[in-house]
Amino acid sequence: MKSLLSSLVLALVAVHSTSTSLAANVDPNNLPHKSEAGQYGYNDCGKYGDSPKAKCQTLWINSLSDFCLYAPPKTATIGDSERYEVAWCTKAGHGARLIPAGALKSAHFVKTPKYIQITGTGDFTKMKIAKGDDGGELDPHGADGNGNPIGAVVLTTAFSGRLEQVHEWHQFIGANEFCIRICRNDNPDNWKWCNHIYDTEGCYWNDPGRYGSGFDTCAADTVVMPPGEYKLSNGHTSTFYHGQQPTPTAHAPAKSSQCVKQQTIKAAKYPAATRKVKVKARRH
């Protein structure tokens, strides 16, 4: 007779396999208008230009000064809007909404042998996240394999220098903190390092790293184990799942090196045609 834990493991593996097979695969150099049925926005964002009303659902994770985050198109909690989040970017030119001045308070970009991770803090009410929202998880799978948001596509040039779609990633964001991790496609266990089953554990637990003040780019070692996995004294690996008590502590952040600091991330500006123009009333 199978143990309850064994059954849970098999069930989660099945869910992972199904959701992975359903996730959208696209040509990053020729993006479709939509990549999933029921999608709120679009993926071929460059055709429409940056706009405060853009419905772009493609993220770019290239560098500390060129990355995007998913957040709502109108004020909402992440839990209520996870199916239709849109892209907000630090750099103009992606055809997305632009992260406004004052939204990012800190950001730390690290590149490891298995993944790239950005962690930080901010005032994300400026990006339509409801005040006080503890946030939630976004990933390429979701409950039905179509992603949260539906049609989510993440691209990067940071791994190899060429543009590629990232197939395993996760992002957590709330009113005051964020983290996003993208995992290398050529790593066979990339899904473990960007696991999407620990949605209630949040940033610090899933993506150990720096969240304090400052802006920097670093090389880093890989965290000792993927989220939820722990090495036992007998050499075996233990995997934590929801419902087990107590929840284990987070892994310690990996050692970083070769850090390059910058003063801030300067907010990009929309094209002049999309800005609101204030006209002074003439006196008669």
C-alpha positions, 0 to 999 in steps of 0.5 A: 500500500502506498504511503500518503506522502508517496501519493502526494509526490506522484500527484504533484509530478503528474500535475507538473508534467501536465502543466508543462506540456500545456505551457505556451511555446513561442518563437521569441523572434516572431511572437504571436498576437496571443499564445493562449485561448482566453488571454486578456492581452497580447504577446507581440507587444512591440507592434503597439508601443509603450503605453500606460494602457498597454495589455502586453503580457510578455516579460523581458529579463535581460539586466538590472536596467532592463527587466519587467514584472507582472502586475495588474492593469487596474487596481486589484490584489494579485490573488484576484488578478493573477489570470490577467496581469500585464507587463510593467518594464524598467526600459522603454521599447518593449511595448509595455507599461513602464514602471513609474518613478518611485515604484522600485526602492531596491533591486538585486540582480544575480546570475547563477549557474542554474537561474537568474534572480531579481529581488527587491522592494518598492511601492507597487501600489504605483503599479496597480497592486492594492494597498496592503496586499501580501501578494501571490505567485505568478508562473507559466503553469497555473491551475490549467497549464495556461499560466498565471497570467494566461498567455504569459511569455518570458524572454531573456538574452541574459543566459547566452546572449541570444534571445530565448523563451524561458520555460520555467520561471516564477514571480512573487509580488505584493504591495511592497516586495517582489522576486522573480526567478528564471531558470535555464532551459538546458538544465534538466531539473530547471522546474525544481529551481523555479518550482511553482507549488509553494505559492503561500511561502512567498519571496524570502522562502522561495528566492533567498537573496538580498531584499534590502537597500541598494541596486546591484548586479552580482554573480552568485553560487546556486542556493544549496537546494531547490525550494522545498528540498532538504538534505537529511543527515542520512544523505537522503533528500526530503521534500516539503509539501503543503499541509506538512507541519512545521514549515521548514525554514528557508535556505540561506542566500547563496554567496555572491561576488563580482557585484557592480552597484548602481545608484538607482534604476531611472524610470523610463518615459513614454513616447510624447504622444502618449503623455498627458499634456496639461494646457493652461486655460487662457484668461479672457 
